[in-house]
């Protein structure tokens, strides 16, 4: 995973994270910095597998 924000928030000079533990730690930190951040589903799949609103 790579991002300019990783350089700032994780202190990683390359802006890249490797491995589940590093990525998990990054997201735990980001979620504490932005407490109101929530993911909203864009659509749901119906039983036939087609997206519906």
Buried (B, 14 or more C-beta within 10 A) or exposed (E): EEBEEBBEEBEBEEBEBEEEEBBEEBEEEBEEEEEEEEEEEEEEEEEEEEEEE
